[in-house]
Amino acid sequence: MQLKIVLWNANGFAQHIEGVKNYIQNQQVDFMLISETHFTTRSYFKIPNYAIYDTQNPDGTAHGGTAILIKKCIKHYLHGHHN
């Protein structure tokens, strides 16, 4: 099985959500690793057929942060939770 993995520095993810949805579905991406999401505790989004795991900057401000999108048909689980 060949996997398609994408790494992207978003520099703020919110303004790119629709483009990312289209890209990962058209390109059949299995994993997408995203840096600089700028998520806060108020950030929320869903992408059909993908599980999303994210972190925010510890000070709660909109900078830094990461996210991992994993195609739901790929067996996976969250191993522990680190703050």
C-alpha positions as CSV (number, residue, x, y, z in Angstrom):
1,M,0.0,0.0,0.0
2,Q,1.4,3.4,-1.0
3,L,0.6,6.4,1.1
4,K,0.3,10.0,0.1
5,I,1.7,12.3,2.8
6,V,1.6,16.1,2.5
7,L,3.5,18.6,4.8
8,W,2.4,22.2,4.7
9,N,3.2,25.4,6.6
10,A,-0.2,27.1,6.7
11,N,0.8,30.4,8.3
12,G,-2.9,30.6,9.5
13,F,-5.2,27.7,8.5
14,A,-8.6,29.4,8.7
15,Q,-8.4,31.3,5.4
16,H,-7.3,28.1,3.6
17,I,-9.9,25.5,4.7
18,E,-11.9,25.2,1.5
19,G,-8.7,25.0,-0.6
20,V,-7.4,22.3,1.7
21,K,-10.6,20.3,1.5
22,N,-10.5,20.4,-2.3
23,Y,-6.8,19.6,-2.5
24,I,-6.8,16.6,-0.2
25,Q,-9.9,15.1,-1.8
26,N,-8.7,15.7,-5.4
27,Q,-5.2,14.5,-4.7
28,Q,-6.4,11.5,-2.5
29,V,-4.1,12.5,0.4
30,D,-3.8,10.0,3.2
31,F,-2.0,12.2,5.8
32,M,-1.6,15.9,5.9
33,L,0.8,17.4,8.5
34,I,0.2,21.1,9.0
35,S,2.4,23.6,10.9
36,E,1.6,27.2,11.9
37,T,-2.2,26.6,12.1
38,H,-2.7,29.6,14.4
39,F,-5.6,27.7,16.1
40,T,-7.1,28.7,19.4
41,T,-9.6,26.9,21.6
42,R,-12.3,28.6,19.5
43,S,-11.0,27.1,16.3
44,Y,-13.1,24.3,14.8
45,F,-13.5,22.7,11.4
46,K,-14.4,19.4,9.9
47,I,-13.3,17.7,6.6
48,P,-15.4,14.8,5.4
49,N,-13.7,11.4,5.7
50,Y,-10.8,12.8,7.7
51,A,-9.9,12.6,11.4
52,I,-8.3,15.8,12.7
53,Y,-5.9,16.1,15.6
54,D,-4.5,19.5,16.5
55,T,-2.6,21.5,19.1
56,Q,-2.7,25.1,20.0
57,N,0.0,27.4,21.3
58,P,0.2,27.0,25.1
59,D,-0.5,30.7,25.8
60,G,-3.9,30.5,23.9
61,T,-3.0,33.1,21.3
62,A,-3.4,32.6,17.6
63,H,0.1,31.7,16.6
64,G,2.1,28.4,16.2
65,G,0.1,25.2,16.5
66,T,-0.1,22.0,14.5
67,A,-2.6,19.7,13.0
68,I,-2.7,16.2,11.5
69,L,-5.4,15.1,9.1
70,I,-5.7,11.3,8.6
71,K,-8.0,9.6,6.2
72,K,-10.6,7.8,8.3
73,C,-10.3,4.5,6.4
74,I,-6.7,4.2,7.7
75,K,-6.7,2.4,11.1
76,H,-5.2,4.7,13.7
77,Y,-5.6,5.7,17.3
78,L,-4.5,8.5,19.6
79,H,-1.7,7.2,21.8
80,G,-1.7,9.4,25.0
81,H,-2.3,13.1,25.2
82,H,0.4,15.6,25.8
83,N,-0.2,19.2,26.8
